[in-house]
Amino acid sequence: MYSQPVYYSGVTTSSPDGNTRYHPIMDGVSDCVCSGQLSLDFKVLIKPDEQVAYWSMYSVPEDVDAITLEIPGFEPIENIPIS
């Protein structure tokens, strides 16, 4: 079965110093391990003042305790603690 790629792979994280970028984990058919287009609450357009929760899974080294989240079209969100 052919699988369409999910375009959330453009959402990346980076180390606080900006030297290392982490992309979403991809499964065996090159879809990201994330909420994606198969989610029940997937929306093509998010209206002003509307909120939608999406998630992506990343593999980050154990010694990294914070990341910067980069979403295309938005300012980076810096110093997000992870555990």
C-alpha positions as a Markdown table, in Angstrom:
| # | Residue | x | y | z |
|---|---|---|---|---|
| 1 | Met | 0.0 | 0.0 | 0.0 |
| 2 | Tyr | 1.4 | 3.4 | -0.9 |
| 3 | Ser | 1.6 | 5.9 | 1.9 |
| 4 | Gln | 1.5 | 9.7 | 1.4 |
| 5 | Pro | 4.1 | 11.5 | 3.4 |
| 6 | Val | 3.0 | 13.6 | 6.3 |
| 7 | Tyr | 4.3 | 17.1 | 6.1 |
| 8 | Tyr | 4.9 | 17.7 | 9.8 |
| 9 | Ser | 8.5 | 16.7 | 9.1 |
| 10 | Gly | 9.1 | 20.5 | 8.6 |
| 11 | Val | 8.6 | 20.9 | 12.3 |
| 12 | Thr | 12.1 | 20.5 | 13.8 |
| 13 | Thr | 13.8 | 20.9 | 17.1 |
| 14 | Ser | 17.4 | 22.0 | 17.8 |
| 15 | Ser | 19.8 | 22.0 | 20.7 |
| 16 | Pro | 20.0 | 25.2 | 22.7 |
| 17 | Asp | 23.3 | 26.2 | 21.1 |
| 18 | Gly | 21.7 | 25.7 | 17.6 |
| 19 | Asn | 24.4 | 23.3 | 16.5 |
| 20 | Thr | 22.3 | 20.2 | 16.2 |
| 21 | Arg | 18.9 | 19.8 | 14.5 |
| 22 | Tyr | 16.5 | 17.0 | 15.3 |
| 23 | His | 13.8 | 15.9 | 12.9 |
| 24 | Pro | 10.7 | 13.9 | 13.7 |
| 25 | Ile | 11.1 | 10.1 | 13.9 |
| 26 | Met | 9.9 | 8.4 | 10.7 |
| 27 | Asp | 8.3 | 5.0 | 10.5 |
| 28 | Gly | 9.0 | 2.2 | 8.0 |
| 29 | Val | 6.9 | 3.8 | 5.3 |
| 30 | Ser | 8.4 | 7.3 | 5.7 |
| 31 | Asp | 5.6 | 8.8 | 7.7 |
| 32 | Cys | 6.5 | 10.8 | 10.7 |
| 33 | Val | 5.6 | 9.5 | 14.2 |
| 34 | Cys | 3.2 | 12.4 | 14.9 |
| 35 | Ser | -0.5 | 13.3 | 15.1 |
| 36 | Gly | -0.5 | 14.1 | 11.3 |
| 37 | Gln | -3.3 | 13.9 | 8.8 |
| 38 | Leu | -4.8 | 10.7 | 10.3 |
| 39 | Ser | -5.7 | 12.4 | 13.6 |
| 40 | Leu | -9.4 | 12.8 | 14.3 |
| 41 | Asp | -8.8 | 16.5 | 15.1 |
| 42 | Phe | -6.7 | 17.3 | 12.0 |
| 43 | Lys | -7.5 | 20.7 | 10.5 |
| 44 | Val | -6.2 | 22.1 | 7.2 |
| 45 | Leu | -6.9 | 25.7 | 8.5 |
| 46 | Ile | -6.7 | 26.9 | 12.0 |
| 47 | Lys | -8.7 | 30.0 | 12.5 |
| 48 | Pro | -7.6 | 33.0 | 14.7 |
| 49 | Asp | -8.1 | 32.2 | 18.4 |
| 50 | Glu | -8.6 | 28.5 | 17.7 |
| 51 | Gln | -6.4 | 26.0 | 19.3 |
| 52 | Val | -5.5 | 22.5 | 18.1 |
| 53 | Ala | -3.1 | 20.1 | 19.8 |
| 54 | Tyr | -0.7 | 18.2 | 17.6 |
| 55 | Trp | 2.4 | 16.1 | 18.6 |
| 56 | Ser | 5.6 | 14.8 | 17.1 |
| 57 | Met | 8.1 | 12.3 | 18.4 |
| 58 | Tyr | 11.8 | 13.1 | 18.4 |
| 59 | Ser | 14.9 | 11.2 | 19.4 |
| 60 | Val | 17.1 | 13.6 | 21.4 |
| 61 | Pro | 20.3 | 12.6 | 23.3 |
| 62 | Glu | 19.9 | 12.0 | 27.0 |
| 63 | Asp | 22.3 | 14.9 | 27.9 |
| 64 | Val | 20.0 | 17.5 | 26.2 |
| 65 | Asp | 17.7 | 19.0 | 28.7 |
| 66 | Ala | 16.1 | 21.8 | 26.6 |
| 67 | Ile | 15.3 | 22.3 | 23.0 |
| 68 | Thr | 14.2 | 25.0 | 20.5 |
| 69 | Leu | 11.1 | 24.2 | 18.6 |
| 70 | Glu | 11.0 | 25.5 | 15.0 |
| 71 | Ile | 7.6 | 25.5 | 13.1 |
| 72 | Pro | 7.7 | 26.9 | 9.5 |
| 73 | Gly | 6.1 | 30.4 | 9.4 |
| 74 | Phe | 6.4 | 31.0 | 13.2 |
| 75 | Glu | 9.1 | 32.4 | 15.4 |
| 76 | Pro | 11.2 | 29.7 | 17.2 |
| 77 | Ile | 10.1 | 28.7 | 20.7 |
| 78 | Glu | 13.3 | 28.6 | 22.7 |
| 79 | Asn | 14.4 | 26.8 | 25.9 |
| 80 | Ile | 11.6 | 24.2 | 26.1 |
| 81 | Pro | 12.6 | 21.8 | 29.0 |
| 82 | Ile | 12.5 | 18.1 | 28.1 |
| 83 | Ser | 12.9 | 15.0 | 30.4 |
